[in-house]
Amino acid sequence: MDCCEKLTPEFTGEPENSGHNKIIGRRSALKRLAGLAGGIMFVSKKNAYGQGRQVLLAFCGQLLCVIPYEVTRARGHFADEGLDVRLVYTRGRNVAMQALVGGSVDYAGTSFDVALQAFAHGAKISRFASTGRLPLFALASAPKMAKEIRTLKDLENRTVGVSALGNADHILVLYLMTRAGADPNRVRFATIGTNLLDALRLGQVDAGMVQEPALTLITGAGGGVIANAMDIEQANRYLGGAYEFMGVAVRVEERERRRDEMGRLARALAKGLRDTRTIPVKDAVAALPKELITGGNREHLATILERYRRSLYPDNVKIDLAATSRVADAHKAAGLLAPSIDYKPLLDLSIVGS
């Protein structure tokens, strides 16, 4: 599972290569958000703690998104707050948002991109806690282009691979280039799907947006790193700071009656975030359900987590307004969010403060 999700899923007829001005096609995302469209998987794990009603929290099963939630569970922080939380794994954060809007779960953990688009298309949701402050992407050059493409400006007149036009990774490329003074209209975008590694390694594209472990593999093959948004120092340099990513939302109509529960959930996750940043990395990896790592390399995951955990995860769950503004600016620059839209009502700063 991954973070390369279609934020506006009604796009059709996309060419394989296109300038970004040709990609915008707006239809109501609520067609997809109106009800739960299947695809929900419950982890086979029984919760024995908590005396009250079971709380269902859905989110995408991408490993680096999951870790703070599973660490919070494994370290007993939900239980300490008197919560019986069932973590619900879905096939993508769009499905998690569908589950929330459709009433199938109590809370949804999604990227801010997904929450922002859902809100913009009429979903009655409220985001009250943040669990991730950076997107899980890096812009890398193909091995044969590593010496020629070193900067964002060097991407002009090149072919850049993204999962799909209008996805979070594509939006991020546009934003990075615009901030760097490069012209994204001069880029040929190739839509490759979620597995960009082979296309990049074989030189079918000049550069591409990748996640881990693809970034480690492509640099090991001789590729270069143009901008790594998973590293806080590079995010400060290329994005101007944090770029709001994972966080938790609730249905607006249930917000008032759930305020105490939301506060307890936020406190538990805050403790889990601090643990994720500081406990031995092997303990954080051990908190993950074995189903998620079956066939994977625990040592490789531990190395990746050790490298990025202090960058990716904040030490508290307070929503960073500047970080949300950067995401909104990126969506506006890509034509996916009307300049007139005020997204601030999406944010509830009263649970943990601003």
C-alpha positions in Angstrom: 0.0 0.0 0.0 1.2 3.5 -0.7 0.6 7.2 -0.7 0.2 7.7 -4.4 -3.5 8.1 -4.4 -5.8 9.8 -6.9 -7.1 12.9 -5.1 -9.6 13.7 -7.8 -10.6 10.2 -9.0 -12.9 11.3 -11.8 -10.0 12.3 -14.2 -10.3 10.3 -17.4 -8.6 10.2 -20.8 -5.2 11.2 -19.4 -2.4 11.0 -22.0 0.7 9.2 -20.8 2.8 12.4 -21.2 1.3 15.8 -20.7 2.1 19.3 -19.6 0.4 20.0 -16.2 -2.0 22.7 -17.7 -3.8 19.9 -19.5 -4.7 17.8 -16.5 -7.4 19.6 -14.7 -10.9 18.1 -14.8 -13.1 18.9 -11.9 -16.0 16.6 -10.9 -17.5 16.1 -7.5 -15.3 13.9 -5.4 -18.4 13.3 -3.3 -19.4 10.7 -5.8 -16.6 8.6 -4.4 -17.0 9.9 -0.8 -20.8 9.4 -0.6 -20.5 5.9 0.8 -18.1 3.2 1.7 -16.8 1.4 -1.4 -15.5 -1.7 0.2 -11.8 -2.3 0.5 -11.7 -2.2 4.3 -9.5 -4.8 6.0 -9.6 -5.3 9.8 -6.3 -6.4 11.3 -6.8 -9.7 13.0 -5.9 -8.4 16.4 -8.3 -8.5 19.4 -8.2 -5.5 21.8 -8.6 -6.6 25.4 -8.2 -3.2 27.0 -10.7 -0.4 27.6 -14.1 -0.6 29.2 -16.2 1.6 26.9 -17.4 1.4 23.3 -15.0 0.2 20.7 -13.5 3.1 18.7 -12.8 2.4 15.0 -10.0 4.4 13.4 -9.3 3.8 9.7 -6.2 4.7 7.8 -4.1 3.7 4.8 -1.7 0.8 5.5 1.5 2.4 4.2 4.1 1.4 6.7 5.6 4.8 7.5 2.0 6.2 8.1 1.1 3.3 10.3 3.9 3.2 12.7 2.9 5.9 15.2 -0.6 4.4 15.5 0.7 0.9 16.1 3.3 2.2 18.5 0.6 4.0 20.4 -1.4 0.8 20.6 1.5 -1.4 21.5 2.8 0.9 24.2 -0.6 1.0 25.9 -1.3 4.7 25.4 -4.9 4.2 24.0 -5.6 1.9 27.0 -4.2 4.5 29.4 -6.7 7.0 28.1 -9.5 4.5 28.6 -10.0 3.9 24.9 -10.6 0.6 23.1 -9.3 1.5 19.7 -9.6 -0.8 16.7 -7.1 0.2 14.0 -8.7 -0.4 10.6 -6.4 -0.8 7.6 -7.8 0.3 4.3 -6.6 0.1 0.7 -5.6 3.7 0.5 -6.5 6.9 2.4 -9.4 7.7 0.0 -11.1 4.5 1.2 -10.4 5.6 4.8 -12.1 8.9 4.1 -15.0 7.1 2.4 -15.4 5.0 5.5 -15.6 8.1 7.7 -18.0 10.1 5.5 -20.2 7.0 5.1 -20.4 6.4 8.8 -18.6 3.0 8.8 -15.8 4.2 11.2 -15.5 6.8 14.0 -12.3 8.5 12.8 -10.0 8.5 9.7 -6.3 9.1 9.5 -5.5 10.5 6.0 -3.0 12.8 4.3 -4.0 16.4 4.4 -4.3 16.3 0.6 -7.2 13.8 0.9 -8.9 15.7 3.7 -8.5 19.0 1.9 -10.1 17.7 -1.3 -12.9 15.9 0.6 -13.7 19.2 2.4 -13.5 21.2 -0.8 -16.1 18.9 -2.4 -18.5 19.2 0.5 -17.6 16.5 3.0 -18.6 17.4 6.5 -15.4 16.5 8.3 -13.2 18.1 10.9 -9.4 17.5 11.3 -8.2 17.8 14.9 -4.8 16.1 15.2 -1.7 15.8 13.2 0.5 12.6 13.1 2.8 13.4 10.2 4.5 16.6 9.1 6.2 15.6 5.8 5.0 13.8 2.6 6.6 10.4 1.9 8.2 11.4 -1.4 11.6 12.2 -2.8 12.4 13.5 -6.3 15.2 11.4 -7.8 17.1 11.3 -11.1 17.7 8.2 -13.1 21.2 6.8 -12.8 22.1 7.8 -16.4 20.9 11.4 -15.7 22.4 11.9 -12.3 25.1 14.2 -13.5 22.9 16.2 -15.7 19.9 16.7 -13.4 20.9 18.1 -10.1 18.4 20.8 -9.4 14.7 21.4 -9.9 15.5 23.8 -12.7 17.3 21.0 -14.5 13.9 19.2 -14.8 12.8 21.6 -17.6 12.5 19.8 -20.9 12.9 16.5 -19.2 10.5 13.6 -18.6 9.4 13.1 -14.9 7.6 10.0 -13.7 4.7 10.3 -11.3 2.0 7.8 -10.3 -0.8 9.7 -12.0 -1.7 13.3 -13.0 -3.5 15.0 -10.1 -2.0 12.7 -7.5 -0.2 13.9 -4.4 3.2 13.2 -5.9 2.4 15.1 -9.1 1.1 18.1 -7.1 4.3 18.1 -5.0 6.5 18.2 -8.1 4.6 21.2 -9.5 4.9 23.0 -6.1 8.6 22.2 -5.7 9.4 23.5 -9.2 7.3 26.6 -8.8 9.0 27.5 -5.5 12.4 27.0 -7.1 11.6 29.3 -10.0 11.5 26.5 -12.5 8.7 26.2 -15.1 6.6 23.1 -14.6 4.9 23.8 -18.0 8.2 22.7 -19.6 8.1 19.3 -18.0 6.8 16.1 -19.7 5.0 14.1 -17.1 4.8 10.3 -17.5 2.1 8.5 -15.6 3.5 5.2 -14.5 1.5 4.0 -11.5 2.8 3.4 -8.0 5.9 1.4 -9.0 8.3 4.0 -10.5 11.4 2.2 -9.5 12.0 0.1 -12.7 11.1 2.9 -15.1 13.6 5.2 -13.3 16.3 2.5 -13.0 16.0 1.6 -16.7 16.1 5.3 -17.8 12.6 5.2 -19.2 12.1 8.6 -17.4 14.7 11.1 -16.5 13.5 11.7 -13.0 10.6 10.6 -10.8 8.9 10.8 -7.5 9.6 7.8 -5.3 9.1 6.6 -1.8 11.1 4.3 0.4 12.6 1.8 -0.1 12.7 2.8 -3.8 14.8 5.9 -3.0 17.5 3.8 -1.3 17.5 1.3 -4.2 17.7 3.9 -6.9 20.5 5.9 -5.2 22.3 2.6 -4.7 22.1 2.1 -8.5 23.7 5.4 -9.1 20.6 7.7 -9.2 20.7 11.2 -7.6 18.5 12.9 -5.1 17.1 16.2 -6.4 14.8 17.0 -3.4 13.9 14.7 -0.5 10.7 15.9 1.1 11.0 13.2 3.8 14.0 15.0 5.3 13.1 18.0 7.5 16.2 20.0 6.5 15.5 19.6 2.8 11.8 20.3 3.4 12.8 23.6 5.1 15.0 24.3 2.1 12.6 23.4 -0.8 9.2 23.7 0.8 9.8 26.4 3.3 9.0 24.1 6.2 6.7 21.3 7.2 4.1 20.1 4.7 1.1 18.7 6.6 0.6 15.0 5.9 -1.1 12.4 8.1 -3.7 13.4 10.6 -7.0 12.4 12.1 -10.5 13.6 11.2 -14.0 13.1 12.6 -17.5 13.8 11.2 -18.6 17.4 12.0 -22.0 16.3 13.3 -20.4 14.1 16.0 -17.7 16.5 17.0 -19.4 18.0 20.1 -20.5 14.8 21.6 -17.1 13.2 21.0 -15.0 16.1 22.3 -13.8 14.3 25.4 -13.0 11.1 23.4 -11.2 13.2 20.7 -9.0 14.8 23.5 -8.1 11.4 24.9 -7.3 10.0 21.4 -5.1 13.0 20.7 -3.3 12.6 24.0 -2.6 9.0 23.3 -1.3 9.7 19.8 0.9 12.4 21.2 2.5 9.9 23.5 2.8 7.5 20.6 4.5 10.1 18.4 7.1 10.8 21.1 7.8 7.1 21.5 8.1 6.7 17.8 10.8 9.3 17.7 12.7 8.1 20.7 12.3 4.4 21.6 14.8 1.8 20.1 13.9 1.5 16.5 13.6 -2.3 16.7 10.8 -1.8 19.3 8.9 0.5 17.0 9.2 -2.0 14.1 8.2 -4.8 16.5 4.9 -3.0 17.2 3.8 -3.5 13.6 1.4 -6.5 12.9 3.3 -9.3 11.3 0.9 -9.3 8.4 2.4 -5.9 7.3 6.0 -7.1 7.1 5.5 -10.7 5.9 7.9 -11.1 3.0 9.6 -7.8 3.9 12.9 -6.9 5.3 12.6 -5.8 9.0 16.2 -4.6 9.1 15.7 -2.5 6.0 12.6 -1.0 7.5 14.4 -0.3 10.7 17.2 1.5 8.8 14.7 3.6 6.9 12.7 4.4 10.1 15.9 5.4 12.0 16.8 7.7 9.2 13.5 9.5 8.9 11.5 9.2 12.1 12.6 12.6 13.6 11.8 14.3 10.3 8.5 12.6 9.5 6.8 12.6 12.9 6.2 15.7 15.0 6.7 15.5 18.7 3.0 16.5 19.4 -0.3 16.4 17.6 -0.9 20.1 17.3 -1.9 21.2 13.8 0.7 23.4 12.2 -1.2 26.1 10.3 1.8 27.1 8.1 2.2 23.4 7.1 -1.5 23.2 6.1 -1.1 26.4 4.1 1.7 25.0 2.1 -0.5 22.0 1.0 -3.4 24.3 0.2 -1.0 26.5 -1.9 0.2 23.5 -3.8 -3.4 22.4 -4.6 -4.2 25.9 -5.7 -1.1 26.1 -7.9 -2.1 22.8 -9.5 -5.6 24.0 -10.2 -7.2 21.5 -7.8 -8.4 24.0 -5.3 -10.2 27.2 -6.1 -8.3 30.3 -4.8 -11.5 31.5 -3.1 -11.9 28.4 -1.0 -11.4 29.0 2.8 -10.2 25.6 4.1 -9.7 26.8 7.7 -13.2 25.6 8.9 -11.8 22.1 8.2 -9.4 22.5 11.1 -10.4 22.1 14.7 -7.7 23.7 16.8 -9.7 23.5 20.0 -8.8 20.0 20.9 -5.1 20.3 21.3 -4.6 24.0 20.5 -2.8 25.7 17.6 
